[in-house]
Amino acid sequence: MRSLLQTTRVVAGPPVRWLRSAMHGPIWRKQFSRVKLGDELSFHTTSGVRLHGRLYSARPARAGFVVVHGWDPLGQSHGYYLGLAETLRSRGYTVLTFNLPGYPGSEAPPTPYDYTLPTLVSAVRAAIGTLIETGLVAPHRVVLFGHSYGGGLVLPTLAQEPNIWRAIIHGPSTWVEKRITGPGAPQRDFFHERYWRYMAPKSPVPLEVYLRVAQALYLPEQFHLVSDGHPPLLLLDGGDEEQKTWSFSHLLYESLPPPCTYYSIPGADHFCNTATLGPLLVSDRLVLDLLADYLDVWLWRG
């Protein structure tokens, strides 16, 4: 019975979160529009895993963004990434979104034991290379943007791609050791099942594999990967997220070496009040525009 209830929670969770984000914030700030998708493209990691991406082109491009999604079954098609990509394109940025291995349209790694940090970093690096190969973006103007669990891939990627211009971590996973990987962690089984059910592996990802990758993606485990003088880093969270999220963001900000900036987006939930409901994109234009304004200032200030 416990397993059935847990699986029900896992399956029902995404639609509930989408609805909450679509409803978050005043209704008068909401914009309702049909979903707009970027141009499809595919590319391969160094190990041959084929990934599905979408390109939102601005010509000429001031800079380019590679957006790494969080653990949601929609992957890059979650409304937040669609709204973010369109907003950034309207500001003159070319944006590449893509699905991590196992997500819709992207191949799964050869076996469930291959869901490792190196596999995921390889996917991000392949996306960066693909964006540069389009010729739409100068190689020295690439911004890496990781959201939620995708935020845990930013520092490991920077360690291997030191020429990234700027990097952004939005809403990374909080208190992973307390909730998931530590002794007696209360949410271990739930997050393990959520992890593999959101993807399409041939069989469930073993618990020990999940725990290793969850710990590896946890930002406090990654501080050693960066030192003074790393590419400028921006930490983001939503002003309407829980107090424990803010506390975690402050811990990260105080622990990371400079240059590092921290900003909380007023009135925003974890997905900036934006979601897809079927063919409809429900977005909070004020929050998305405020985020874009801040990114503009942060990217180009002296």
Secondary structure, 3 states (H helix, E strand, C coil): CHHHHHHHHHHHHHHHHHHHHHHCCCHHHEEEEECCCCEEEEEECCCCCEEEEEEECCCCCCEEEEEECCCCCCHHHCHHHHHHHHHHHHCCEEEEEECCCCCCCCCCCCCHHHCCHHHHHHHHHHHHHHHHHCCCCCCCCEEEEEEHHHHHHHHHHHHHCCCCCEEEEECCCCCHHHHHHCCCCCCHHHHHHHHHHCCCCCCCCCHHHHHHHHHHCCHHHCHHHCCCCCCCEEEEEECCCCHHHHHHHHHHHHHCCCCEEEEEECCCCCCCCCEEECCEEEEEHHHHHHHHHHHHHHHHCC
